Amino acid sequence: VSEAVESSRFFLGDEFSLVDCSLAPVLWRLRSYGIDPGPRAEALYGYMRRVFGRPSFMEGLSELERDMRPLAA
């Protein structure tokens, strides 16, 4: 994922797509899965901040999900 988003805003380019919609919930839960990509994943963290910063993403979260602390916060 990091390589795909190093040179673009979203996974398939600069336009938000269904791929981003599919990846976002998994990435939001990485911390709860005990997964930490580490400090070398700056491109991934930037991607996560862009996706998580979309109002539509936050509106789609349940109350329980909103209380989770995302890895890229």
Biopython code that builds the backbone (N, CA, C, O; Angstrom):
import numpy as np
from Bio.PDB.StructureBuilder import StructureBuilder

atoms = [
    (1, "VAL", "N", (0.832, -1.188, 0.000)),
    (1, "VAL", "CA", (0.000, 0.000, 0.000)),
    (1, "VAL", "C", (0.875, 1.250, 0.000)),
    (1, "VAL", "O", (0.586, 2.213, -0.710)),
    (2, "SER", "N", (1.936, 1.234, 0.790)),
    (2, "SER", "CA", (2.806, 2.418, 0.865)),
    (2, "SER", "C", (3.340, 2.816, -0.499)),
    (2, "SER", "O", (3.352, 3.999, -0.841)),
    (3, "GLU", "N", (3.780, 1.842, -1.278)),
    (3, "GLU", "CA", (4.323, 2.149, -2.607)),
    (3, "GLU", "C", (3.265, 2.756, -3.514)),
    (3, "GLU", "O", (3.567, 3.644, -4.310)),
    (4, "ALA", "N", (2.032, 2.287, -3.403)),
    (4, "ALA", "CA", (0.955, 2.783, -4.264)),
    (4, "ALA", "C", (0.601, 4.233, -3.967)),
    (4, "ALA", "O", (0.136, 4.948, -4.854)),
    (5, "VAL", "N", (0.812, 4.673, -2.745)),
    (5, "VAL", "CA", (0.401, 6.030, -2.372)),
    (5, "VAL", "C", (1.569, 6.998, -2.203)),
    (5, "VAL", "O", (1.369, 8.131, -1.765)),
    (6, "GLU", "N", (2.759, 6.579, -2.536)),
    (6, "GLU", "CA", (3.912, 7.476, -2.428)),
    (6, "GLU", "C", (3.832, 8.652, -3.387)),
    (6, "GLU", "O", (4.257, 9.758, -3.055)),
    (7, "SER", "N", (3.291, 8.419, -4.567)),
    (7, "SER", "CA", (3.283, 9.478, -5.577)),
    (7, "SER", "C", (1.876, 9.953, -5.948)),
    (7, "SER", "O", (1.707, 10.678, -6.929)),
    (8, "SER", "N", (0.872, 9.551, -5.174)),
    (8, "SER", "CA", (-0.492, 9.999, -5.457)),
    (8, "SER", "C", (-1.255, 10.175, -4.149)),
    (8, "SER", "O", (-0.845, 9.679, -3.100)),
    (9, "ARG", "N", (-2.352, 10.878, -4.232)),
    (9, "ARG", "CA", (-3.141, 11.146, -3.020)),
    (9, "ARG", "C", (-3.873, 9.906, -2.523)),
    (9, "ARG", "O", (-4.011, 9.703, -1.316)),
    (10, "PHE", "N", (-4.340, 9.080, -3.452)),
    (10, "PHE", "CA", (-5.112, 7.901, -3.078)),
    (10, "PHE", "C", (-4.550, 6.668, -3.778)),
    (10, "PHE", "O", (-3.590, 6.776, -4.541)),
    (11, "PHE", "N", (-5.135, 5.500, -3.526)),
    (11, "PHE", "CA", (-4.542, 4.243, -3.968)),
    (11, "PHE", "C", (-4.378, 4.143, -5.484)),
    (11, "PHE", "O", (-3.337, 3.695, -5.964)),
    (12, "LEU", "N", (-5.387, 4.554, -6.233)),
    (12, "LEU", "CA", (-5.323, 4.434, -7.698)),
    (12, "LEU", "C", (-4.959, 5.735, -8.396)),
    (12, "LEU", "O", (-5.000, 5.802, -9.625)),
    (13, "GLY", "N", (-4.611, 6.744, -7.659)),
    (13, "GLY", "CA", (-4.271, 8.035, -8.259)),
    (13, "GLY", "C", (-4.729, 9.169, -7.368)),
    (13, "GLY", "O", (-4.772, 9.036, -6.145)),
    (14, "ASP", "N", (-5.070, 10.277, -7.985)),
    (14, "ASP", "CA", (-5.468, 11.447, -7.202)),
    (14, "ASP", "C", (-6.967, 11.526, -6.933)),
    (14, "ASP", "O", (-7.431, 12.446, -6.260)),
    (15, "GLU", "N", (-7.715, 10.572, -7.453)),
    (15, "GLU", "CA", (-9.161, 10.529, -7.217)),
    (15, "GLU", "C", (-9.485, 9.433, -6.210)),
    (15, "GLU", "O", (-8.973, 8.318, -6.312)),
    (16, "PHE", "N", (-10.325, 9.746, -5.252)),
    (16, "PHE", "CA", (-10.796, 8.775, -4.269)),
    (16, "PHE", "C", (-11.617, 7.715, -4.991)),
    (16, "PHE", "O", (-12.443, 8.054, -5.838)),
    (17, "SER", "N", (-11.407, 6.433, -4.672)),
    (17, "SER", "CA", (-12.089, 5.354, -5.390)),
    (17, "SER", "C", (-12.635, 4.296, -4.428)),
    (17, "SER", "O", (-12.461, 4.394, -3.213)),
    (18, "LEU", "N", (-13.293, 3.291, -4.993)),
    (18, "LEU", "CA", (-13.812, 2.187, -4.191)),
    (18, "LEU", "C", (-12.694, 1.407, -3.508)),
    (18, "LEU", "O", (-12.912, 0.815, -2.451)),
    (19, "VAL", "N", (-11.512, 1.399, -4.092)),
    (19, "VAL", "CA", (-10.375, 0.733, -3.449)),
    (19, "VAL", "C", (-10.081, 1.423, -2.118)),
    (19, "VAL", "O", (-9.855, 0.753, -1.110)),
    (20, "ASP", "N", (-10.081, 2.735, -2.110)),
    (20, "ASP", "CA", (-9.853, 3.485, -0.874)),
    (20, "ASP", "C", (-10.963, 3.200, 0.142)),
    (20, "ASP", "O", (-10.703, 3.064, 1.338)),
    (21, "CYS", "N", (-12.190, 3.113, -0.347)),
    (21, "CYS", "CA", (-13.323, 2.798, 0.535)),
    (21, "CYS", "C", (-13.155, 1.427, 1.176)),
    (21, "CYS", "O", (-13.521, 1.227, 2.334)),
    (22, "SER", "N", (-12.602, 0.487, 0.424)),
    (22, "SER", "CA", (-12.399, -0.870, 0.937)),
    (22, "SER", "C", (-11.246, -0.945, 1.929)),
    (22, "SER", "O", (-11.322, -1.671, 2.920)),
    (23, "LEU", "N", (-10.187, -0.201, 1.665)),
    (23, "LEU", "CA", (-9.009, -0.237, 2.538)),
    (23, "LEU", "C", (-9.201, 0.539, 3.837)),
    (23, "LEU", "O", (-8.655, 0.157, 4.872)),
    (24, "ALA", "N", (-9.959, 1.605, 3.792)),
    (24, "ALA", "CA", (-10.071, 2.514, 4.938)),
    (24, "ALA", "C", (-10.482, 1.826, 6.236)),
    (24, "ALA", "O", (-9.835, 2.055, 7.258)),
    (25, "PRO", "N", (-11.529, 0.992, 6.250)),
    (25, "PRO", "CA", (-11.915, 0.370, 7.524)),
    (25, "PRO", "C", (-10.831, -0.545, 8.095)),
    (25, "PRO", "O", (-10.651, -0.615, 9.311)),
    (26, "VAL", "N", (-10.123, -1.233, 7.232)),
    (26, "VAL", "CA", (-9.040, -2.112, 7.691)),
    (26, "VAL", "C", (-7.910, -1.277, 8.277)),
    (26, "VAL", "O", (-7.390, -1.599, 9.346)),
    (27, "LEU", "N", (-7.531, -0.217, 7.591)),
    (27, "LEU", "CA", (-6.455, 0.644, 8.076)),
    (27, "LEU", "C", (-6.840, 1.332, 9.386)),
    (27, "LEU", "O", (-5.996, 1.510, 10.264)),
    (28, "TRP", "N", (-8.106, 1.717, 9.520)),
    (28, "TRP", "CA", (-8.584, 2.360, 10.746)),
    (28, "TRP", "C", (-8.398, 1.430, 11.946)),
    (28, "TRP", "O", (-8.160, 1.889, 13.064)),
    (29, "ARG", "N", (-8.510, 0.120, 11.706)),
    (29, "ARG", "CA", (-8.457, -0.858, 12.794)),
    (29, "ARG", "C", (-7.075, -1.474, 13.020)),
    (29, "ARG", "O", (-6.942, -2.357, 13.868)),
    (30, "LEU", "N", (-6.057, -1.049, 12.303)),
    (30, "LEU", "CA", (-4.735, -1.665, 12.441)),
    (30, "LEU", "C", (-4.286, -1.741, 13.894)),
    (30, "LEU", "O", (-3.805, -2.784, 14.338)),
    (31, "ARG", "N", (-4.432, -0.670, 14.626)),
    (31, "ARG", "CA", (-3.993, -0.652, 16.027)),
    (31, "ARG", "C", (-4.724, -1.725, 16.835)),
    (31, "ARG", "O", (-4.107, -2.414, 17.648)),
    (32, "SER", "N", (-6.031, -1.870, 16.618)),
    (32, "SER", "CA", (-6.788, -2.869, 17.381)),
    (32, "SER", "C", (-6.398, -4.292, 16.989)),
    (32, "SER", "O", (-6.601, -5.226, 17.764)),
    (33, "TYR", "N", (-5.836, -4.464, 15.784)),
    (33, "TYR", "CA", (-5.336, -5.775, 15.358)),
    (33, "TYR", "C", (-3.924, -6.031, 15.863)),
    (33, "TYR", "O", (-3.387, -7.122, 15.673)),
    (34, "GLY", "N", (-3.319, -5.043, 16.500)),
    (34, "GLY", "CA", (-1.950, -5.182, 16.986)),
    (34, "GLY", "C", (-0.907, -5.025, 15.895)),
    (34, "GLY", "O", (0.211, -5.523, 16.025)),
    (35, "ILE", "N", (-1.269, -4.331, 14.815)),
    (35, "ILE", "CA", (-0.360, -4.140, 13.682)),
    (35, "ILE", "C", (0.149, -2.702, 13.672)),
    (35, "ILE", "O", (-0.634, -1.755, 13.730)),
    (36, "ASP", "N", (1.453, -2.554, 13.600)),
    (36, "ASP", "CA", (2.085, -1.239, 13.495)),
    (36, "ASP", "C", (3.081, -1.296, 12.342)),
    (36, "ASP", "O", (4.107, -1.967, 12.457)),
    (37, "PRO", "N", (2.805, -0.612, 11.236)),
    (37, "PRO", "CA", (3.711, -0.657, 10.082)),
    (37, "PRO", "C", (5.096, -0.075, 10.354)),
    (37, "PRO", "O", (6.018, -0.288, 9.567)),
    (38, "GLY", "N", (5.252, 0.645, 11.441)),
    (38, "GLY", "CA", (6.562, 1.170, 11.799)),
    (38, "GLY", "C", (6.851, 2.538, 11.218)),
    (38, "GLY", "O", (6.075, 3.068, 10.423)),
    (39, "PRO", "N", (7.983, 3.107, 11.628)),
    (39, "PRO", "CA", (8.319, 4.481, 11.241)),
    (39, "PRO", "C", (8.651, 4.657, 9.758)),
    (39, "PRO", "O", (8.645, 5.785, 9.264)),
    (40, "ARG", "N", (8.934, 3.594, 9.052)),
    (40, "ARG", "CA", (9.285, 3.712, 7.630)),
    (40, "ARG", "C", (8.060, 3.801, 6.730)),
    (40, "ARG", "O", (8.200, 3.886, 5.510)),
    (41, "ALA", "N", (6.885, 3.784, 7.297)),
    (41, "ALA", "CA", (5.649, 3.784, 6.516)),
    (41, "ALA", "C", (5.029, 5.176, 6.428)),
    (41, "ALA", "O", (3.807, 5.307, 6.482)),
    (42, "GLU", "N", (5.849, 6.212, 6.292)),
    (42, "GLU", "CA", (5.328, 7.587, 6.255)),
    (42, "GLU", "C", (4.315, 7.803, 5.133)),
    (42, "GLU", "O", (3.327, 8.512, 5.327)),
    (43, "ALA", "N", (4.543, 7.210, 3.973)),
    (43, "ALA", "CA", (3.588, 7.361, 2.867)),
    (43, "ALA", "C", (2.237, 6.758, 3.250)),
    (43, "ALA", "O", (1.188, 7.323, 2.941)),
    (44, "LEU", "N", (2.272, 5.621, 3.916)),
    (44, "LEU", "CA", (1.035, 4.980, 4.362)),
    (44, "LEU", "C", (0.320, 5.851, 5.392)),
    (44, "LEU", "O", (-0.897, 6.023, 5.318)),
    (45, "TYR", "N", (1.058, 6.397, 6.345)),
    (45, "TYR", "CA", (0.447, 7.261, 7.358)),
    (45, "TYR", "C", (-0.172, 8.509, 6.722)),
    (45, "TYR", "O", (-1.249, 8.941, 7.133)),
    (46, "GLY", "N", (0.488, 9.079, 5.742)),
    (46, "GLY", "CA", (-0.071, 10.231, 5.041)),
    (46, "GLY", "C", (-1.358, 9.870, 4.324)),
    (46, "GLY", "O", (-2.335, 10.618, 4.361)),
    (47, "TYR", "N", (-1.349, 8.717, 3.671)),
    (47, "TYR", "CA", (-2.544, 8.216, 2.985)),
    (47, "TYR", "C", (-3.686, 8.040, 3.990)),
    (47, "TYR", "O", (-4.817, 8.455, 3.736)),
    (48, "MET", "N", (-3.381, 7.431, 5.112)),
    (48, "MET", "CA", (-4.404, 7.203, 6.128)),
    (48, "MET", "C", (-4.979, 8.527, 6.625)),
    (48, "MET", "O", (-6.193, 8.640, 6.798)),
    (49, "ARG", "N", (-4.145, 9.511, 6.854)),
    (49, "ARG", "CA", (-4.642, 10.821, 7.308)),
    (49, "ARG", "C", (-5.553, 11.456, 6.252)),
    (49, "ARG", "O", (-6.564, 12.071, 6.592)),
    (50, "ARG", "N", (-5.194, 11.308, 4.973)),
    (50, "ARG", "CA", (-6.042, 11.874, 3.905)),
    (50, "ARG", "C", (-7.398, 11.174, 3.864)),
    (50, "ARG", "O", (-8.434, 11.830, 3.752)),
    (51, "VAL", "N", (-7.392, 9.862, 3.954)),
    (51, "VAL", "CA", (-8.651, 9.110, 3.903)),
    (51, "VAL", "C", (-9.483, 9.374, 5.158)),
    (51, "VAL", "O", (-10.682, 9.641, 5.068)),
    (52, "PHE", "N", (-8.845, 9.298, 6.324)),
    (52, "PHE", "CA", (-9.574, 9.492, 7.576)),
    (52, "PHE", "C", (-10.066, 10.923, 7.728)),
    (52, "PHE", "O", (-11.013, 11.171, 8.474)),
    (53, "GLY", "N", (-9.455, 11.850, 7.051)),
    (53, "GLY", "CA", (-9.854, 13.248, 7.118)),
    (53, "GLY", "C", (-11.065, 13.587, 6.269)),
    (53, "GLY", "O", (-11.578, 14.703, 6.335)),
    (54, "ARG", "N", (-11.518, 12.646, 5.485)),
    (54, "ARG", "CA", (-12.700, 12.887, 4.653)),
    (54, "ARG", "C", (-13.951, 12.863, 5.533)),
    (54, "ARG", "O", (-14.159, 11.901, 6.271)),
    (55, "PRO", "N", (-14.779, 13.895, 5.468)),
    (55, "PRO", "CA", (-15.999, 13.906, 6.288)),
    (55, "PRO", "C", (-16.855, 12.658, 6.078)),
    (55, "PRO", "O", (-17.437, 12.142, 7.032)),
    (56, "SER", "N", (-16.937, 12.174, 4.851)),
    (56, "SER", "CA", (-17.767, 10.999, 4.574)),
    (56, "SER", "C", (-17.243, 9.757, 5.289)),
    (56, "SER", "O", (-18.026, 8.887, 5.672)),
    (57, "PHE", "N", (-15.924, 9.668, 5.472)),
    (57, "PHE", "CA", (-15.377, 8.523, 6.199)),
    (57, "PHE", "C", (-15.819, 8.580, 7.659)),
    (57, "PHE", "O", (-16.316, 7.594, 8.203)),
    (58, "MET", "N", (-15.639, 9.718, 8.276)),
    (58, "MET", "CA", (-15.999, 9.859, 9.688)),
    (58, "MET", "C", (-17.499, 9.665, 9.906)),
    (58, "MET", "O", (-17.911, 9.090, 10.913)),
    (59, "GLU", "N", (-18.311, 10.142, 8.968)),
    (59, "GLU", "CA", (-19.763, 9.992, 9.086)),
    (59, "GLU", "C", (-20.185, 8.533, 8.993)),
    (59, "GLU", "O", (-21.218, 8.151, 9.541)),
    (60, "GLY", "N", (-19.396, 7.717, 8.304)),
    (60, "GLY", "CA", (-19.728, 6.309, 8.122)),
    (60, "GLY", "C", (-19.326, 5.412, 9.279)),
    (60, "GLY", "O", (-19.672, 4.231, 9.293)),
    (61, "LEU", "N", (-18.600, 5.953, 10.250)),
    (61, "LEU", "CA", (-18.165, 5.151, 11.391)),
    (61, "LEU", "C", (-19.271, 5.032, 12.431)),
    (61, "LEU", "O", (-20.044, 5.964, 12.651)),
    (62, "SER", "N", (-19.329, 3.867, 13.064)),
    (62, "SER", "CA", (-20.250, 3.706, 14.188)),
    (62, "SER", "C", (-19.670, 4.448, 15.391)),
    (62, "SER", "O", (-18.519, 4.883, 15.356)),
    (63, "GLU", "N", (-20.451, 4.591, 16.439)),
    (63, "GLU", "CA", (-19.964, 5.266, 17.645)),
    (63, "GLU", "C", (-18.761, 4.516, 18.225)),
    (63, "GLU", "O", (-17.782, 5.135, 18.645)),
    (64, "LEU", "N", (-18.837, 3.202, 18.245)),
    (64, "LEU", "CA", (-17.723, 2.392, 18.747)),
    (64, "LEU", "C", (-16.469, 2.604, 17.905)),
    (64, "LEU", "O", (-15.369, 2.739, 18.442)),
    (65, "GLU", "N", (-16.639, 2.632, 16.585)),
    (65, "GLU", "CA", (-15.492, 2.849, 15.698)),
    (65, "GLU", "C", (-14.901, 4.243, 15.882)),
    (65, "GLU", "O", (-13.682, 4.404, 15.837)),
    (66, "ARG", "N", (-15.738, 5.240, 16.087)),
    (66, "ARG", "CA", (-15.231, 6.599, 16.297)),
    (66, "ARG", "C", (-14.369, 6.690, 17.550)),
    (66, "ARG", "O", (-13.454, 7.510, 17.624)),
    (67, "ASP", "N", (-14.664, 5.847, 18.533)),
    (67, "ASP", "CA", (-13.902, 5.851, 19.778)),
    (67, "ASP", "C", (-12.550, 5.154, 19.648)),
    (67, "ASP", "O", (-11.689, 5.302, 20.516)),
    (68, "MET", "N", (-12.360, 4.393, 18.565)),
    (68, "MET", "CA", (-11.062, 3.757, 18.340)),
    (68, "MET", "C", (-10.049, 4.834, 17.994)),
    (68, "MET", "O", (-10.382, 5.813, 17.326)),
    (69, "ARG", "N", (-8.841, 4.663, 18.436)),
    (69, "ARG", "CA", (-7.790, 5.622, 18.086)),
    (69, "ARG", "C", (-7.044, 5.072, 16.878)),
    (69, "ARG", "O", (-6.368, 4.049, 16.987)),
    (70, "PRO", "N", (-7.154, 5.730, 15.736)),
    (70, "PRO", "CA", (-6.469, 5.214, 14.548)),
    (70, "PRO", "C", (-4.957, 5.345, 14.670)),
    (70, "PRO", "O", (-4.450, 6.202, 15.394)),
    (71, "LEU", "N", (-4.258, 4.500, 13.964)),
    (71, "LEU", "CA", (-2.801, 4.487, 13.973)),
    (71, "LEU", "C", (-2.221, 5.797, 13.474)),
    (71, "LEU", "O", (-1.182, 6.238, 13.967)),
    (72, "ALA", "N", (-2.863, 6.418, 12.519)),
    (72, "ALA", "CA", (-2.312, 7.623, 11.885)),
    (72, "ALA", "C", (-2.811, 8.914, 12.515)),
    (72, "ALA", "O", (-2.700, 9.980, 11.910)),
    (73, "ALA", "N", (-3.352, 8.833, 13.706)),
    (73, "ALA", "CA", (-3.895, 10.043, 14.343)),
    (73, "ALA", "C", (-2.798, 11.002, 14.723)),
    (73, "ALA", "O", (-3.073, 12.071, 15.269)),
]
sb = StructureBuilder()
sb.init_structure("model")
sb.init_model(0)
sb.init_chain("A")
sb.init_seg("    ")
for serial, (resi, resn, name, xyz) in enumerate(atoms, 1):
    if name == "N":
        sb.init_residue(resn, " ", resi, " ")
    sb.init_atom(name, np.array(xyz, "f"), 0.0, 1.0, " ", f" {name:<3s}", serial, name[0])
structure = sb.get_structure()
